[in-house]
Amino acid sequence: MIPAPIGVEGPGGSPLSEQKAATAPRHGPKMDPSPSVPAPKGKRVAAPPAPPATPAPRPVIRYSRFRDEAELAHLQRLIDGTLSEPYTLYTYRYFVYNWPELCFFARHKERYVGVVVGKVEAYDMGMFQGYIAMLAVDPEYRHQHIGRTLVCKAVAAMVDEDVDVVILETECSNAAALALYESLGFIREQRLFKYYLNGGDAFRLKLGLKADVMEPPSPDYHTEEC
Ligand SMILES: CC(C)(COP(=O)(O)OP(=O)(O)OC[C@H]1O[C@@H](n2cnc3c(N)ncnc32)[C@H](O)[C@@H]1OP(=O)(O)O)[C@@H](O)C(=O)NCCC(=O)NCCS
């Protein structure tokens, strides 16, 4: 409620405007109320509240592993359209034919709307390292946890391959990717200066899948703000 302005109360203690209204002739012209005190108006009928907006139904997204060469065009479209680094067809083939079990697509009906690509390699004293090489979600389908689901599927497939640690690089300026990976437990291990062709720095992120492989992050990753 709006408090009455100081100094406009009438002698009876009621607001001045109420008193003026009470003494106004019944059929005469309306009295001009004090400019600082709005005249009381008749009871207004409150407009009925707008019905709550019905949220658009979420599309049903299906996930599948890489199947055949025909899907390469979809992979290329998704990645080339979103990443700053251009890749050749050979790069895509290298990943999907060597590690088809680590390439997942997200599809809405016939449309390919997301992809993750990874690999696994032996790296140290019989340990295995998973690597997430590419991740992209069609801009029209973002913020629906498709990216997160794709990463989870790739990591789960790496767990099946007894991977010890998963790494990846992402641009320091890529807030969406950093937030996504960090929400899944990845930590910033190292900052890689001028890592990309565009001169941008990268963070190397790491997720330990076995308790004994997580080392403290390198201290140099936070030496400079992004
Ligand atoms: C990064 C990317 C894959 C995220 O895909 P997405 O499907 O929209 O992400 P999700 O809906 O799964 O989001 C998961 C979490 O990531 C974070 N996140 C996603 N987009 C974000 C944004 N724009 N800003 C901040 N945080 C974001 C949020 O924490 C989100 O969880 P919440 O929705 O519960 O808050 C997508 O933005 C993309 O394709 N970007 C271009 C390509 C790219 O950068 N790839 C990564 C290279 S390493």
The ligand as a Gaussian input file, in Angstrom:
#p B3LYP/6-31G(d) Opt

LIG

0 1
 C       29.250000     -26.212000     -24.755000
 C       27.996000     -26.833000     -25.348000
 C       28.337000     -28.198000     -25.940000
 C       26.936000     -26.995000     -24.230000
 O       25.845000     -27.724000     -24.757000
 P       24.398000     -27.653000     -24.080000
 O       23.658000     -28.854000     -24.532000
 O       23.784000     -26.329000     -24.348000
 O       24.759000     -27.743000     -22.534000
 P       23.864000     -28.401000     -21.380000
 O       22.453000     -27.987000     -21.574000
 O       24.142000     -29.851000     -21.320000
 O       24.449000     -27.658000     -20.109000
 C       25.053000     -28.358000     -19.040000
 C       25.598000     -27.348000     -18.064000
 O       26.620000     -26.584000     -18.700000
 C       26.555000     -25.223000     -18.259000
 N       26.250000     -24.366000     -19.403000
 C       25.776000     -24.741000     -20.617000
 N       25.664000     -23.670000     -21.420000
 C       26.075000     -22.607000     -20.698000
 C       26.222000     -21.222000     -20.985000
 N       25.919000     -20.713000     -22.184000
 N       26.718000     -20.422000     -20.006000
 C       27.040000     -20.916000     -18.796000
 N       26.924000     -22.228000     -18.464000
 C       26.452000     -23.054000     -19.401000
 C       25.477000     -25.178000     -17.212000
 O       26.100000     -25.442000     -15.951000
 C       24.591000     -26.332000     -17.597000
 O       23.895000     -26.888000     -16.522000
 P       22.463000     -26.273000     -16.071000
 O       21.659000     -26.093000     -17.314000
 O       21.911000     -27.322000     -15.154000
 O       22.785000     -24.988000     -15.397000
 C       27.378000     -25.918000     -26.448000
 O       27.247000     -24.624000     -25.924000
 C       28.210000     -25.852000     -27.728000
 O       28.026000     -26.667000     -28.640000
 N       29.125000     -24.876000     -27.807000
 C       29.952000     -24.701000     -29.007000
 C       30.980000     -25.812000     -29.136000
 C       31.851000     -25.913000     -27.908000
 O       32.186000     -24.931000     -27.281000
 N       32.229000     -27.153000     -27.585000
 C       33.072000     -27.453000     -26.469000
 C       34.486000     -27.452000     -26.908000
 S       35.508000     -28.139000     -25.661000

